[in-house]
Amino acid sequence: MTESTIQTTAATAALCDDFRSMMSGFPTGVAVIAAEDLDGTPWGMTCSSVCSVALDPPTLLVCLRDGSPTLQAVLASGEFTVNLLHEDAQGVAELFASGDPERFRVTPWERTADGAGPHLPRDAHTIADCTVALTQRMGDHVTVYGRVRDIRRPSGRPPLLYGLRQFAAWPAT
Ligand SMILES: Cc1cc2nc3c(=O)[nH]c(=O)nc-3n(C[C@H](O)[C@H](O)[C@H](O)COP(=O)(O)O)c2cc1C
């Protein structure tokens, strides 16, 4: 795993607020990024910064808050799971954004026979197992590039969406 650090200078609070507001106008899907630490304790956080990077080999990136225990578990294990949430999983998205230490006790999760996970099969429409390929520290976040090893689809349900600071369901056709 390679790591690089990009030097940055602090921005004004007003510009940071304006940037948040700008990005709220760019709707996304919603994922729970999850990993187990070296003790086998599961960690996970709600994340909208999931982006496709390359098709061959299949690679994606996620941007995780520096200091997040989920990020620590991802870096320690060198692996993580992307749980793409379906439209009925708003409660899970809110729980995994809350920092609640009980989040994995009240949410069904599992690991695969070959040790991948944590998977949230009740709440995800698609689950991708990734190996960390590269990390890049930028300002208050760390970008983690993940090589996708395996993709599962627990359900064909439409994705949960997030934009304008609210959750939404995929429009009915
Ligand atoms: C819809 C939504 C998307 C989010 N996306 C991100 C994200 O891409 N990166 C991030 O660091 N935090 C994101 N957050 C905030 C984290 O979920 C929140 O800070 C959480 O408590 C972090 O978990 P931790 O305890 O592992 O740090 C998002 C929150 C919501 C509600």
The ligand as an SDF file (V2000), in Angstrom:
LIG
                    3D

 31 33  0  0  0  0  0  0  0  0999 V2000
  -25.3270   11.1090    3.5920 C   0  0  0  0  0  0  0  0  0  0  0  0
  -24.0200   11.2310    4.3410 C   0  0  0  0  0  0  0  0  0  0  0  0
  -22.8260   11.1060    3.6550 C   0  0  0  0  0  0  0  0  0  0  0  0
  -21.5990   11.2010    4.3250 C   0  0  0  0  0  0  0  0  0  0  0  0
  -20.4470   11.0680    3.6070 N   0  0  0  0  0  0  0  0  0  0  0  0
  -19.2440   11.1190    4.2390 C   0  0  0  0  0  0  0  0  0  0  0  0
  -18.0510   10.9350    3.5140 C   0  0  0  0  0  0  0  0  0  0  0  0
  -18.0440   10.7480    2.2970 O   0  0  0  0  0  0  0  0  0  0  0  0
  -16.8730   10.9720    4.2050 N   0  0  0  0  0  0  0  0  0  0  0  0
  -16.8230   11.2050    5.5580 C   0  0  0  0  0  0  0  0  0  0  0  0
  -15.7320   11.2320    6.1250 O   0  0  0  0  0  0  0  0  0  0  0  0
  -17.9710   11.3880    6.2690 N   0  0  0  0  0  0  0  0  0  0  0  0
  -19.1700   11.3430    5.6510 C   0  0  0  0  0  0  0  0  0  0  0  0
  -20.3220   11.5060    6.3660 N   0  0  0  0  0  0  0  0  0  0  0  0
  -20.2270   11.7370    7.8130 C   0  0  0  0  0  0  0  0  0  0  0  0
  -19.9340   10.4410    8.5860 C   0  0  0  0  0  0  0  0  0  0  0  0
  -20.8840    9.4370    8.2970 O   0  0  0  0  0  0  0  0  0  0  0  0
  -19.9380   10.7080   10.1120 C   0  0  0  0  0  0  0  0  0  0  0  0
  -18.9500   11.6800   10.4100 O   0  0  0  0  0  0  0  0  0  0  0  0
  -19.6890    9.4330   10.9150 C   0  0  0  0  0  0  0  0  0  0  0  0
  -19.9130    9.6650   12.2890 O   0  0  0  0  0  0  0  0  0  0  0  0
  -18.2650    8.9550   10.7960 C   0  0  0  0  0  0  0  0  0  0  0  0
  -18.1160    7.7200   11.4730 O   0  0  0  0  0  0  0  0  0  0  0  0
  -16.8140    7.4030   12.3490 P   0  0  0  0  0  0  0  0  0  0  0  0
  -17.3270    7.2850   13.7460 O   0  0  0  0  0  0  0  0  0  0  0  0
  -16.2420    6.1320   11.8280 O   0  0  0  0  0  0  0  0  0  0  0  0
  -15.8880    8.5730   12.1630 O   0  0  0  0  0  0  0  0  0  0  0  0
  -21.5640   11.4320    5.7230 C   0  0  0  0  0  0  0  0  0  0  0  0
  -22.7750   11.5430    6.4220 C   0  0  0  0  0  0  0  0  0  0  0  0
  -23.9900   11.4470    5.7480 C   0  0  0  0  0  0  0  0  0  0  0  0
  -25.2830   11.5720    6.5110 C   0  0  0  0  0  0  0  0  0  0  0  0
  1  2  1  0
  2  3  1  0
  2 30  2  0
  3  4  2  0
  4  5  1  0
  4 28  1  0
  5  6  2  0
  6  7  1  0
  6 13  1  0
  7  8  2  0
  7  9  1  0
  9 10  1  0
 10 11  2  0
 10 12  1  0
 12 13  2  0
 13 14  1  0
 14 15  1  0
 14 28  1  0
 15 16  1  0
 16 17  1  0
 16 18  1  0
 18 19  1  0
 18 20  1  0
 20 21  1  0
 20 22  1  0
 22 23  1  0
 23 24  1  0
 24 25  2  0
 24 26  1  0
 24 27  1  0
 28 29  2  0
 29 30  1  0
 30 31  1  0
M  END
$$$$
